[in-house]
Amino acid sequence: MKNIIVSVILLFVATIAQGQQSLYETLQANGETAIYEGFCGLEANGDGTYNFTESAPAVNITVIKLPTGQLCRF
């Protein structure tokens, strides 16, 4: 029984550790031409849905790499 509990805990920890990407990995996955938009001014419709009444300016994010291929993490 103790082995089963330890196995389940290790499986849970391994799943969490592998399930997340860093900010830089996510940016690279979306490509260099991705445009990120921000939204604000959230307004509830009353039926469980929401509308955004304002938008923030869109930005382009460029990931900079060293000549060795490592990401610059400023």
C-alpha contacts under 8 A as a table, 3 or more apart, distances in Angstrom:
res1	aa1	res2	aa2	distance
1	M	4	I	5.20
1	M	5	I	6.47
2	K	5	I	5.25
2	K	6	V	6.25
3	N	6	V	5.14
3	N	7	S	6.01
4	I	7	S	5.03
4	I	8	V	6.16
5	I	8	V	5.18
5	I	9	I	6.23
6	V	9	I	5.14
6	V	10	L	6.15
7	S	10	L	5.16
7	S	11	L	6.12
8	V	11	L	5.10
8	V	12	F	6.16
9	I	12	F	5.08
9	I	13	V	6.22
10	L	13	V	5.12
10	L	14	A	6.05
11	L	14	A	5.13
11	L	15	T	6.12
12	F	15	T	5.17
12	F	16	I	6.38
13	V	16	I	5.26
13	V	17	A	6.14
14	A	17	A	5.11
14	A	18	Q	6.19
15	T	18	Q	5.39
15	T	19	G	5.91
16	I	19	G	5.18
16	I	20	Q	7.10
17	A	20	Q	6.69
18	Q	21	Q	8.00
21	Q	24	Y	7.98
21	Q	25	E	5.84
21	Q	26	T	6.21
22	S	25	E	5.20
22	S	26	T	6.29
23	L	26	T	5.22
23	L	27	L	6.23
24	Y	27	L	5.06
24	Y	28	Q	6.15
24	Y	63	V	7.12
24	Y	71	L	7.66
25	E	28	Q	5.18
25	E	29	A	6.16
26	T	29	A	5.12
26	T	30	N	6.55
27	L	30	N	5.41
27	L	31	G	6.77
27	L	32	E	7.94
27	L	61	I	7.79
27	L	63	V	7.30
28	Q	31	G	5.34
28	Q	32	E	7.09
28	Q	63	V	7.27
30	N	33	T	7.89
30	N	34	A	6.04
31	G	34	A	5.81
32	E	61	I	7.56
32	E	62	T	6.49
32	E	63	V	7.92
33	T	60	N	7.42
34	A	60	N	6.59
34	A	61	I	7.72
35	I	58	A	6.40
35	I	59	V	5.79
35	I	60	N	5.06
35	I	61	I	7.54
36	Y	58	A	5.53
36	Y	59	V	5.37
36	Y	60	N	6.35
36	Y	61	I	7.86
37	E	55	S	7.61
37	E	56	A	6.63
37	E	57	P	6.53
37	E	58	A	4.41
37	E	59	V	6.58
38	G	55	S	5.93
38	G	56	A	4.75
38	G	57	P	6.66
38	G	58	A	6.59
39	F	52	F	6.45
39	F	54	E	6.17
39	F	55	S	4.31
39	F	56	A	5.45
40	C	52	F	6.04
40	C	53	T	6.87
40	C	54	E	5.36
40	C	55	S	5.74
40	C	56	A	6.91
41	G	52	F	5.39
41	G	53	T	4.97
41	G	54	E	5.23
41	G	55	S	7.74
42	L	50	Y	6.55
42	L	51	N	5.86
42	L	52	F	4.71
42	L	53	T	6.34
43	E	50	Y	5.50
43	E	51	N	5.18
43	E	52	F	6.18
43	E	53	T	6.97
44	A	47	D	7.93
44	A	48	G	7.30
44	A	49	T	6.29
44	A	50	Y	4.55
44	A	51	N	6.52
45	N	48	G	6.70
45	N	49	T	5.65
45	N	50	Y	5.53
45	N	51	N	7.14
46	G	49	T	6.91
52	F	55	S	7.36
63	V	71	L	7.35
63	V	72	C	7.75
64	I	71	L	6.20
64	I	72	C	5.81
65	K	68	T	7.68
65	K	69	G	5.56
65	K	70	Q	5.47
65	K	71	L	4.47
65	K	72	C	5.56
66	L	69	G	5.31
66	L	70	Q	5.34
66	L	71	L	6.27
66	L	72	C	6.59
67	P	70	Q	7.45
